Amino acid sequence: MAALPEAAILWGKLNQPIVGAMWPASLKKLSFGKKLNQPIADVVWAASLQQLSFTWSFNQPIAGATWAPSLKKLLLGGRFNQPIADVVWPPSLEQLSFGFNQPISDVVWPVSLKQLSFGKIFNQPTVGVTWPVSLKQLSFGKIFNQPTVGVTWPVSLKQLSFGKIFNQPTVGVTWPVSLKQLSFGNEFNQPVAEAAWPVSLNQLSFGRRINQPIVGSTLPVSLKQLSFGHMFNQQVAEIGWPACLQQLSFGKIYNQPTVGVTWPVSLKQLSFGNEFNQPVAEAAWPVSLNQLSFGRRINQPIVGSTLPVSLKQLSFGHMFNQQVAEIGWPACLQQLSFGKIYNQPTVGVTWPVSLKQLSFGHEFNQPVAEAAWPVSLNQLSFGRRINQPIVGSTLPVSLKQLSFGNKLTQPIVGATWPVSLQQLLFGHEPNQPVAHVAWPASLQQLSIGKIFNQPIVGATWPQLPFGNKFDQPIADVFWPASLRQLSFGEKFNQPVVGARWSASLKQLTFGDEFNQPIVDVVWPSSLKRLSFERSFEQSLADVLWPPSLASVTHDGRPLLWTLAR
């Protein structure tokens, strides 16, 4: 067989015979698509191959396969279900994953294996399994639900995760002394108060259904991250937290008082789930706290709260709609976000002088022309319903990113943009003239919404994508010299012969309805990526592709494959 083109190999949709294939001598990664299901016992792989991936359809015996001597990563897809007891693994193999359900008690694992993942159908006993001593990461899939009492874990294991339906006792389990990360899936709901956790554990994560008392538990002193799932709703006021705990998160229905809770003094990140709606004005937050996040239903007064002076990030959920004009913000607060229905005035609010990122949710639609934004602000984001005048607003001079929601229909000609603005995003509905807009010289990215369809001849542009409705002539447009990415939306179908492309353009994308001749197009010599969609049916026989072009796709498929078909 002739040598296969490297583009086809890297694409991963190959389904021609692979026995006798001549692989590129330097090939390191090889991935087959969902159609391939061929015997591999007689395949001679490239000696340089380090990563080999079989996806969904592959289900062939591998016991007689001869692997590349340098293979480090082997991925077998979801339908693979062949015995592996007699497989001779390459000695270099470090990562192995499969979606199978075969006994593993007699498997001789590669001595170099570091990561082992079982797929969603695996549910075989692990008691008596001899794991490789080199194993550091082990994960079980969706239906695994075998006892772990009596399992002899590898001494070097650092990460262990159980899948969705695992629900076996933890009492009596001898965890590996090296374990640092342990996670349980959605169905796990076993008592944990008497569990003997390994003293090395740094991260402990419980899934959706856990709702067991934690008071009285002996959590490992080394624990730094602890998370509870959706159903957890136990009191935490008397918990003896680990002294070095840094991250703590509660799930969806947790709704217990914060007053009286003694949080660990080392805590840096604390998050509450959707149902939490307890008074927080008198909560004694730890002075070390950097990030505090409230979920969907919180709508408690914040005025009068003593927020920790170290707080850098604060976020409120969907239902929060309390006044903030008199809040004493922490002096070092850098990120502040309000949720969906928040719609309180900005006039009169004294924002923290350290604030760098500020975002408002969907319902916010208050006048902003007279808002006293902090001079430190880098990012300002408005939600779906904002439709307030921009012209006349004083935006902070340090602003680099500014985004408006879908409903903004205000004129932008005459707006004074910050001189440092680099990214400006408009939502779906803006369709305002832009020919006389004075964009800031610093602007690098502009998004002008789905229904934008205004003439752009005479406009000066930064880097930009066009929305789905745009269908205006571009032959006389002078693109900025620095433009690197340009994409046209669904409706664009204008001639491109004669277009004056930017000399620095590297990526060009045409939308669903584009179907114009390109034989006489003079592409920029810098172009590396070009993509067309399914409506494009023009001749490619005499197209003069630029020498720099590395990728051409048609309807998401590499052009090489499209032409061969």
N, C-alpha and C positions, 0 to 999 in steps of 0.2 A: 504493500500500500504506500502511496505517496505520502510525503510529510504533510501533516495536517496544518492548516493556517492557524497561527497562534491566536488570532482574533476570535476564531470559532471556539477554540478551547477555553479561552478566558470568558467567553460569553456564557457558556454553561448550558446551552440548549441542545447540545450535540446528541444525536441518536443514530449515528452510523456505526458499523462494527468497529470495535476498539482492539480486538485481538489482531496483532500485527501492525498496529498503528506506530508510526515513527514520530515520537514526541520531540518537540524542540529541546535541544541539549541543555538549555539553561532553565527549563521549566521548573518553577518552584511551587506554584499553586495550580491545582486542577479541580474544577467543580463541574459536575454533571447535573443537568436539569431534571425535571420531574418525569421525563419520558424514558430515561435510560434504565433498562433492566436486563443486562447482558452478563453472561458468565465472565469472571475475571481471573479464573485459575491460571489461564495461559497468557495473560497480559504481561508484557514486559514494560514496566514503568520507567520513566526517565530517572536516571540515577540521581539527579539533582532534586527530585520531587520532595518537598517538605510538608505539603498540605494536600490532602485528598478528601473530596466531599462527594458523597452520593446522597441524593435527596429522595423524594417521596416514593417513587415506584420501585426502587432497587430492593430486591429480595433474593439474592443469589448466595450460594455457599461461599464462604471465605476460608474454609479450613485448609484448602490446598493452594491458597494464593501466595505468590512470592512478592513481597513488598519492596518498595524502594529502600535501600539501606539507610537513607538519610531522613525517612519519613518521621515527622514529629507530631502531626495532627491528622487524625482519621475520624471522619464524621459519616455515620451510616444513618439513613433516614428513618422516617416513622413507620414504614412497612417492613423494614428489615426484621426478620424473625428466624434466624438460622442458628444452629448450635455453634458455640465458640470454644468448647472444651479442648478441641484438637487444633485450634488456630496457633500457628507460630508467628507471634507478633514481631515486628522489627524492633531491635534492641534500643533504637533511638526514640521510640514513640513516647510522647509526653502527654498528649491529650486524646481521649477516646470517648465518643458518645454514640449511642444507638437507641433506637426505639423498639426494643425487642422484649420477649418474655420467655427466656430460656434459663434453665438452671445454671448457676454460676459456682456451685460448691467445688467443682473440680477444675475450674479455669485456672490456668497459669498465666497471670498477668505479666505484661512487660515490666522489667525491673526498673525502668526509667519513668514509669507513668506517674504524672503529677495531677492530672485532672481526669475524672471519670464521671460521665453523666448517663443515667438510665432514662429512657423515654416514658411516655405516658402509659403504656400497657404493661410495664414491668411490675411484677408482683411475686417475686421468688424469695424464699428464705435466705437470710444473710448470716444466720448463726452457723459457724463452722467455716465460713469463707476466709481464705487466706489472702488478705489484701496486700498489695505491694507496699513495702516499707517507705517507698518514695512518695506515696500518694498524699497530696496536700488538699485537694478539693474533691468532694464527693456529693453528688446530688441524685435524688430519687424523684421519679415522675409522678404523674397525676394519681394513679390508682395504687401505688405502693402502700401497703398497710400490714407489714410484717413486724413481729416482736423484735425489739432491739436489746432486750435484756439477754445477756449472754453473748452478744456480739463482741468480738475482739477487733477493735478499730485499729487502723494503722497508727503507729506512734507519732508520725509526723503530720497527721491530719490537722489542717487549720480551718477549713470551711466545710460545713455539713448542712445540707438542706433537704427537707422532706416535702413531698408534694401535697396536692389538694386533700386527699381523703385519709392521709395518715392520722391515726388516732390511737396510739399505743401509749401505755404508761411510761412515765419518765422515772418513777421510783424504782430503784434497783439497777438502773442503767449505769454502767461504768463508762463514762465519756473519756475520749482520749485527752491526756493531760496537756497536749499541745493545742487543743481546739480554741480558736479565737472567734469564729462566727458560727452561729447556730440559728436556723430558721425552721419554723413549723408552718404547715399549710392551713388552708381554710377550715378543715373539719376538726382540727386538733382542739380538744377541750378536756384535757386530763388535769387532775390536781397537780400543782407544781410546788406547793408549800414545803414538801419534804424532799424535793428533787435535790440531788447532790451535783450541782453544776460544777464544771471544771474551773479551777481557780484562775486559769489563763484566759477565760472567756471575755472578749471585748464587746461583741455584738450579740444580742438576743432578740429575736423577732417572732411574735406570735401572730397567727392568721385570724381569719374572720370570726370564728365561733368561740374563741377562748373567752370564758367568763368565770374564771376561778379566783378565789381570794388570794391576794398577794401579801396581805398583812401576815406576818409570821414567817414569811419566806426568807431564806438566807441567800440573797443574791450575791454573786461573786464580787469580791472587792475590786477586781480589775475591770468590771463592766463599764463601758463608755457609752454604748448605745442600747436603748431598750424601746421596743415598740409593741403596742397592743392593737389587736384587730377590731373589726366593726362592732362586735357584740360585747366587748368588755365594758362593764359598768360597775366596778367595785370601788369601795372606799380606798383612798390612798393616804388619809391623814396620818395614820400611824405606821406607815411603811418605813423601814430602815433602809434608805437608799444607799447604794454604793458611794463611797466618798469621792470617786473620780468620775461619776456619771456625767456625761456632757450632752447627750441627746436623748430626749424623752418624747414619745408621741403616743397620743390616745386616738382610738378609732371612732367610727361613725356615731355610735349611740352613747358614748361616754358623756355623763352629765352629773358629775359630783362636785360638791363645793370645793372652792380653792382656799377659803378662809380656814385657817387652822392647819393647813398643810405646811410641813417644813421641807422645802425643796432642798436638794443637795447643793452645797455651796459652789460646786464645780460646774453646775448646769449652764450650758451655753445655748442650747436650742430646745424649745418647748412648743409643741403643737397640739391643739385640741380639734376634735372631729366635728362633724356637721350638727349634731344634736346639742352640743354644749352651749348652755345659755345661763350660766351662773353669775351672780354679782362678782365683780372683780375689783371694785374700788378699794376694798380693804385687804386684798390679797398681798401677802408678803413675798414678792418675787425675789429670787436670788439675785444678789448684786452682780454676779458673773454673767447674767443672761445677755446673749447677743441677739437672738432671734426669737420672736414670740408670734405665733400664728393662731388665729381663731377661725373656726369653721363656719358653715352656712348660717346657723340660727342665732348666733350671738348678736344681741341687741341690748347691751347693758351700758349705762352711763360710764364714760371714761373720765369725765371731769372730776377732779378730786383724787384720782388714782395716783399712786406713787409708782411710776414706771421706773425700772432699774436704770441707773445712770449709764450703764455699759451697753444699753440696747441699741443695736444698729439696724435691725430689720423688724418691722411691725406690720402685720396684715390682718384685715378684718374680712369676714365672710359676707355672703349674699345679703343677709337681712339687716346688717348693721346700718343704722341711720340716725346716729346721735350727733349732737352738736360737738364741734371740736375747737370752737373759737377760744375757749378758756383753758384748754389743756396745757399742762406744763410738760412739753415734750422733752425727752432726754437730749442732752446737749450734743451727743455724738450720733443721733439717729440719721441713717443714710438712706434707707429704703422704707417707703410707706405706701401701702395699697389699701384702697377701699373697695368693697364688694358691689354686687349687682345693683341693689336699690338705693345705695347711698346718694343723697341729693341735698346736701347742706351747703349754705353760702361759703364762699372762699374769702369774701371781703371781711376783713377784721380778724382773720386767722393769722397768728404769728407762727409761721413755720420754723422748725429748727434750722439754725444757720448752717448746719452740717449736711442738710438733706441733698442727696444726689439723684434719687429716683422717686417719682410720685405718680401714682396711677389711680384713676377714677373708674368706677364700673359703668354698666349699661345705662342706668337711669339718670346718671348725673347730667344736668342741663342748667347749670347756674351761670350767671354772667361772670366772665373772667377778665374783662378789660381792666378792672381796677384792682385785681388781686395783687397782693404784694408777695410775689414768688421769691423764694430764697435765692441769693446770687450764686449759690453753690450748685444749683440744680442742673444736672446733665441730661436727664430723661424725664419727659412729661407725656403721659398717655391719658387720653380721654376715651370714654366708652361709646357705645352704640348711639345714644340719643343726643349727644352734644350738638347744638346748632346755634351757637352764639357768635356774634361778630368777632372776626380776627383782626380786621383793620382797626387800628387804634389801640390794640392790646400791647402792653409792654412785657415781652417775654424776657426771661433772664439771659444775659449776654453769654453765659457759660453753657447754654443748652446745646446739646449735640444730637439728641433724638427727640422727635415730636410726632405724635400720632393722634389722628382724629377718627371718630367712629363713622358708621354708615350713613347717618342722617345729616351730616354737615352739607349745607347748600349755600354757604356764605361766600361772597366775593373774596378773592385772594389777591386781586390786583390792588396794589397800594399797601399790602401788609408789610410790616417791618419785621424781617426775620433776624434772629440772632446771627451775628457774624461767624460764630463757631459751629452753626448747625450743619450736621453731616448726613442725617437721615430724616426724611419727612414722608409720612405715610398718611394718605387719605383713604377713607372707607369706600363702600360700594357706590354711593349716590352722587358724590361731587362730580359736576359736569360744567365747570366754570371755564371761561376763556383764560388761556395761559400765555398768549402771544406777548403780552406786555408785563408779565410778572417778572419782577427783579429778584431772581433766586440768589441766595447768598453764594459767594464764590467758593465757600467751604463745602457746599452740598455734594455728597457722593452718591446718595441713593434716594430716589423719588418714586413713590407708588401712588398712582392717581385714580384708582378705583375701577370697578368693573364696567360702569356705564359711561365712562369718559369717552367722548367722541367730538372733540373740538379740533379745529385746524392747528397744526403745530409748525407750519412754515413760518419762520421768523422768530420762533421760540428758541431760547437757549436752554439746553438740557444738561443735567448731570446724568449719572447712571440711572436707568429706569426700566421698569416693566410696564406694558400697557394692559389695560383691562379687557374684558371679554367683548365689549361693544365697540372698541376703537377700530375705525376703518377709514382712515384719512390718507391722502397721498403723502409719500415720503421722498419722492425723487428730488425735491428742492430743499430738503431739510439739511441743515448743517449740524451734524452731530458733534458733541464736544470731543476734543482730541483725547481726553482721558477715558472715554467710554469703553468699558470692558465687557459688559453684559447687556444684551438687548433682547427682550422677548415680546412678541406680539400675541394678543389674545385670540379668542375663538373666532371673532367676526372678521378679522383682518384678512383682506384678499386684494391688495393693491399691487400693481407692478413694482418689481424691485430692480429691473434692468435700468441702469443709470443712477441707482441710489449711491449717494456719497457716504460710504461707510467710514466710521472712525478708524484711523490707522492702528489704534490700540485694541480694537474689538477682538475678544477671544471666544465669546460664547454668544450664539445667535439662535433664537427659537421662534418658530412660526406655529400658529395655532391651528385649530381643527379645520377651518374653512379655506385655508391658504392653498391655492392651486394655480400659481403663476409660473410662466417659463423662467428657467434659470440658466439656460445654455449660454447666454451672453452676459451674465452677471459677472462683474469684476469684484471678486471677494477680497476682503482685506488680507494682506499677507500674514497678519498676526492670528487669524482665526484658527481655533483649535477644536471647537465643538459646534456642530450644526445639527438641528433637529427639525423634522417635518412630521405632520400628523397624517391620519388616514386618508384625508381628501386629496392629498398631494399625489398627482398621477402624471407628472410631466416627464419628458424624456431626459435621461441622464447621460446619454451616449457621448455627447461632445462637451460636457461640462468641464470647465477648467478649474479643478479644485486647487485651493491654495496649498503649497507644499507643507505648511505647518499643521494641516488638518489631521487631528488624531482620532476623531469620532464623528461619524455621521449616522443618525438614527432616523428610521421611518416608522411611525406608529409604535415607538418604544423599542423597536428591534434594530439591531445593527444593520447598516446598509448592505454589508457583505452578504449576510444571510438572505436579505430580501432579493438581491440580484440573483443569487444562486438558485433560489426557489423558482 
